[in-house]
Amino acid sequence: MASGPPPYSPLRWLDRVANIHEMFVHHEDVRRAAGGWTPRALDDGTVGALRRLTRFFAPVLMPGVPARVALLETDGAVLARFGTGPGVTVTGAPGELLLFAFGRNDIRVEFSGNAEVVDAVRHAERRF
């Protein structure tokens, strides 16, 4: 168990991918449970991994979102576009956008679009 799946198992690759998002999301859940939290500085490798995970997970976790959603990094880079309907933009760091996709509320992101549609996106059901 401690060494993980055997080398020939396809779960060995999945274990690494799954652990990154699981550890990040749940670690942030614990950090943000107390007041006064701030987003932590992350190394480039972690940010890159979170970027890739956000691209993959956001459309999967929010298949019925009632809008055409664009997830943008603070520099304007597009991480994901998905959904149909009126446009809503969610802007933030990759980790914050991943937490949004997983339905977390204690996040630092900015929403833009029609107020009613933004509210619907914020409260859209997540699949996980």
N, C-alpha and C positions, 0 to 999 in steps of 0.2 A: 504494500500500500504506500509506504513512504517514498518509494522510488517512482511511483506513477505507473502508467500502463507500460507493457512490454514494448520493445523497439518495433516489432512487426504490427502493432495495433494502430489502426487509424485514429484511435482516441488519443494517442500521444500528441498528435498535431492539434486536435481539438482541445486538449487539456490546456495547452499554452494559451490559445486564443480565449477560451472560456475564463481562465483564471485572471487574465488582464482586466476584463470588464467586471467580473465578479468582485475582485479585490478592490478595484477603484470605486465602484458604485457603493459597495457596503462600507468601505473605509470612510468615504465621504458622508454616508448616512450617520456614522458614529460621530465624526467631527462636527457635523452641522446640527446635531441634536442639541448642543449647548449654544446659548446665545453668544454673540460676539465673534463668530467665525469669519474668516476671510478666505478666499480661494488661495490655495498654496501654489508656490512656484514649482513647476514640473520641468524635468530635464527634457531635452529635445527628443530622445528616444520614446519616452512616455507620451509626449504630445503627439508624436507621429503615430503611435499605436492607437491612441484615443481617436485621432482623426480617421484612421481606417475603420475602426469599430463604429464610429458615428455614421460614416457613409453606408456601412452595411446594415446596422441595426435600426436606424431611424425609420426607413420605409417599412421594415418588417414589423416593428413595434406599433406603428400607427397606420395600419392599412385603411381604416375607415375615416381618416381625418377629413373634416368637411371643408377643406380649402386646398389650394395649391401652395404648399409650404416650401420655402427656401431656407435652409440652414446655412448661415454665413459666419465665417470667422470675423473677428474684429477688423481685420485688414481687407475685408470684402471677398475673400476667397470662398467659393461655394463648396460646402461639404456634401450637401444632398439637396435634391429637389424631388418632391413626391406629392401625390394627392391631386385632386381636381377641384375646381371652383375658384372663388375669389382668392387673390394672393395675400399671403401673410409671410413676413420675413422675421426670422428669429436669429439674432446676432449675439455671438459670444465666443468664448474660448472653447476648443474642442471638448474638453472635459465637462464644461457647463452644458454644452449642447447634448452630450451623451446622457447626462443626468436628466435633462429635459425629456429626451426620447424615452427614458425609463420611467417617466412619470413623477420625477422628484419636483418638489415645489421650492425648496430652499436653494435657489440657483441665481446666478448673476447673468441674466440675458436680457436683451431688449427686444420687444415685439413691435412690429409696425404693420399697419393695415387697418381695415375697418374694425372699429372697437368690438362690435358684436362677433365678427368672425375671429378676431384675436381671442376673445373670451372662449369661443367654441373650440379653438385649437388648444388653448391652455388646459381645457377640461376634457379633451378628447380621450376616449378609452385607449389604453395601451395594452398591447398583447405581450405578455411575458409569463 
